[in-house]
Amino acid sequence: MTGETTSTPAASNPQGWGPFVVPGLVGPAVVFIAATLVAALGILLVNSAYHFTGIAVQPVITFEAYRRFFTDPFYAGVITQELRLAAVSTGLCLVVGYPTAYAIAKIRAPGWVIAAYILIFSPLLTSAIVRAYGWLIILARGGLVNWGLVSLHLLSSPVRLVFNFTGVTVALVHVLLPFAVFPILSVLLRMDPALREAAADLGANRVQAFLRVTWPLSFPGLYAAAQLTFVLAMNAYVTPQLLGGGRVQVLPLLIYQNISDLNWPLAAVEAIVLIGLVWAIVFTSNLLFRRSLAAAEGRG
């Protein structure tokens, strides 16, 4: 016998546990999230089938809430308005967010980069209620925006900018802008500068290099920003509640109102419809994005 020691395969090859590390770490969280999601959806489905007498909920299967929701034109109008609000807010976030992200990506001074990050991230550092009341003051008839427009003779008199679609949209864009800027910025920062240099060497000017190199390669960031801001806008509650003044109705507001009235079946139906809309939009957008990428690769 020599003094040599033998080692087990696991000890001699620590990487043997590699295939099990990620599932072991992520698995419990995935199981917990999946279980709570399934349980919540199950509760919604059960409650949506019950009957509401006007005073209390009776555990009798009637599906009356579904009939009311899908036959009343009011709810179709609410869904249409919510989709329009989310689409307009998302579009404005992308229009403002892309140039902002592009400008930040061009900054080289670390101090200015940090300052830009703080400025973009600042809407998320304050309470949603504080932000909403701040916009109520700024957009009021005697607020800063109306004062500036009248002073510049762009308006002859103050106009209503709150308790309507405009006020809700402006406030939503303010809070959702970070969710548009950072996905785009992350893609721009990962972009290889050699690609733009190669385009310049081939005779492309800055505009041509942007349109043929930077813009197409930034599509994944644009897609992520659009999907994220749209989903968040669809689920917004505080901003439409405080800045809509009851004139901008969205499903989250109706869900809260029906819960307050103890109308659990109708609230459950509204929640199911909202979840279904969001999932359908996410699934469809993912499918279209993958097909567009496949088509682009095929042309390449």
N, C-alpha and C positions, 0 to 999 in steps of 0.2 A: 504494500500500500504506500503510496506517496502522499504527500501532504496536500495534494490537489483537491479542490472541492468542485463538486458538480453543481450546475445551476439549472433551474427549471427553464423551459422555453419562455415563460412570461418574464422571468428575471433577466434572461439574456436578451430578450427582445421586448423592451417596454412598449414599443409601438404596436405590439400584438393586441393591445386593448383599444387601439385607435378606432376601429369600426364601431365600438360600443360607447365611446365617450360622448359623442354628440347626442345619440338617442337617449343615453342615460341622463344627460343634463336637460335636454329639451323635453323629453317624454312626459315627465310629471306636469309641466306647465301646459303642454298640449292637451293632456287628458283632462286637467282641471278646467281649462277654457272650453273644451268640447262638451264636457259634462254640464257645466253651467249654462252654456248656450242651448243645448238640447233641452234642459230642464225649463229654461225660460220660454223657449218656443212652445214646449208642451203646455205650459201654464196658459200662455196666450191662446193657443188653439182651443183648449178646454173652455176658458172663460168666454171666448168669442161666440161659442155656440149656445150660451145660456140666455135666459130671458130676463129682461129688465122691466119691472112693473111701473117704473117712474119713481119708486121709493127705494126699492131694494132689488137685489139680484136673486132670481130663483134658479136653482140647479136643474132646470128643465131644458132639454135640447130643443131649440126652436129655430136657430139660425136667423132670428129676426134682425139682428144687428147687421148681418151681411146684406139682407134684402134692403134695409134702410140705406146702407152706405152706397150700394151699387145702383139704386134706383133714384136717389135724390141728386138732381143736377148740381146742388151746392157743392158736394164733395168733388165732383169732376172739375168744377171751377177752382177749388182749393188746390187740387193736384196740378192743374195747369199753371196756376200762379206760382206754386212752389218750384216747379220745373223751370219756369221762366226766370224766377229769382236766382236759382242756382246757376242757370246757364249764363245769365248776364254777369253775375258776380264772378264766375269762373273766367269768363272772357276778359273782364276788366283786370282781374288778377294776373292773367297771362300777359296782357298788353303792358301793364305796369311792371310786372315781375321780371320779364325777360330782359328788358334794357337795364333794369337795376342789377340783376345777376351778372349780366355781361360787363357792366361798369365795375362791379366789385371784383370780378375775375381779372380785370386789367390793373388793379391797384397793386403796387409792389411794396409800399411802405407798410410794415406790420402794424404800426399804430393806427393808421387809417383803416386798415382791414378790420381791426378789432372794433373801432368806432362804428364802422358800417354794420358789422354784425350786431352790435348792441342796438343800433338804431332800428334795424329791421326786426329784431327779436323783441323790441320794447312793447308792442301791443299785447304780447303774451305774458308780460310781467305784471299786468294790472288786472284787477277783477273785471269780469264781464259786465257787471252792473255799473262799475265806475266808468268803464269805457262808453257804455250806452248813454249814461247821463252826461258825459262829456260831449258826446255828439249831439245830444239834445240841446245843449247850450250853444255849441258852435253853429248848428244848422237852424236855430230858431230864427224867427222873423227879425229879431234885433240882434242876431248873433254875428259872429265874425265873417262868415261866408257872405251873407246878405249885405252886410256893411261894405265889404270889399267890392262886391259886384256893383252896388249902387254908387260907391265912390268912384269907381272906374267908368261909370256911365254905361256899363254893360246891361244894367237893368234900370228901369225908371222908378220902380218901387220894389220892396222886398217881396219874395215869393215864398210859398210854403215848401219847405224842404224836409220837414219831419212829419211823422204820422202818415206816411205814404210810402210807395214803392221806392222812390228815390232815396229817402233817408235810410231805409233799411239796407239798400244796396250799398250805399257809401260806407256805412258802418261795417257791413259784412266784408267788403273789400279790405278795409283797414285791418281787421282781425285775421283774415285769411291770407293776406299778402305774404307773411313769412312762410306759409306752407307752399306757396308758389315759387318764392325766390330760392329757397335752399335746395330743392331737388334739381332745379335748373343749374344753380351754381355748382353743385357737386359734379355734374356732368361736364360743365365747362372747365372746371379745374383739372379734371382727369384727362382732358383732351390733349393729345400729343402736339406740342408746338411745331414739331417738325413737319406736320401735315400742312400747316399754313405756310411754313417756309418753303415747302416743296411747291405749293401752288404759286407762291410769288416767283420762285425760280422759273416756273413754266410760263410766266408772263401775266399772271392774274393780278389785278389790282386788289385793294382792300375789300371793296364791295363784292367783287367776283369771288374772292377767297372766302368771304363770309357766307355768301349764298350757296356756294358749291361745296364747302368743307364744314364750316362751323355750324351753319343752320341745319343741315341734314343730320350731323352727328349729335346734335343737341335734342333730337326728337324724343329719345327715351326720358330725358329730364322734363320736357314739355308734357309728355303723356302722364308721367307720375304726378306732376304739379296739377294738371287738369283734373285727373281722377280724384286726387286728395281733396282739392278745394271744392269740387262739385259734391262729393259725399258729405263733407263737413257743412256745406251750405244747405244741403237737403235736411240735415238734422239740427239746424240752428234753432234755438228756442228763445234765449234771452234777448237777442237783438230784434227779432220781429215782435216780441212781446212789448218791449219798451219803446221802440222807435216806430212800430207799425200803428200804434194807437187804435188797434182793433180793425183797421182797414186792410191790413196785410195778413190774411189768414193762411197758415201753413199747418201741416199735419201735426207737428209737435205741439202747437198751441191747442189744437182740438183734443189731442190725447190728454193733455193736462186738464183742460176744462171738463172733459167727461169723467176723468178720475175724480175731480173735485165734486162732481155731481153724483158720484157713486155709480155711474153708468159704465161698469167694467166691461160688459160685452162690446159696446161700441168703441170704447178706448182700445180694447184688444184688437178689434178688426182694423182700426186705423193704424195701430202699431204693426200689424202683420202686413198691411198694404205698403207702409213706409219701408219696412225691411225688404219686402219683395221688390219694390221699385229700385232700391239701392243695389241689391244683389243683381238684378237684371241689368242695370246700367253698368255695373262693374264687369259682369261676365261678357256683355256685348262689347264693351270698349276693349277688354283684353283680347277678345277674339279678333276684332277688327285691327288692333295694333299688331298682333302676331301675323296676320295675313299681309298687312302692309309691309312689315319687315321681310317676310318671305318673298314678297313680290320685288322689293328693292334688292334683295340679295340675288334673285333670279336675273334681274336686269344687269346687276354688276357682273 
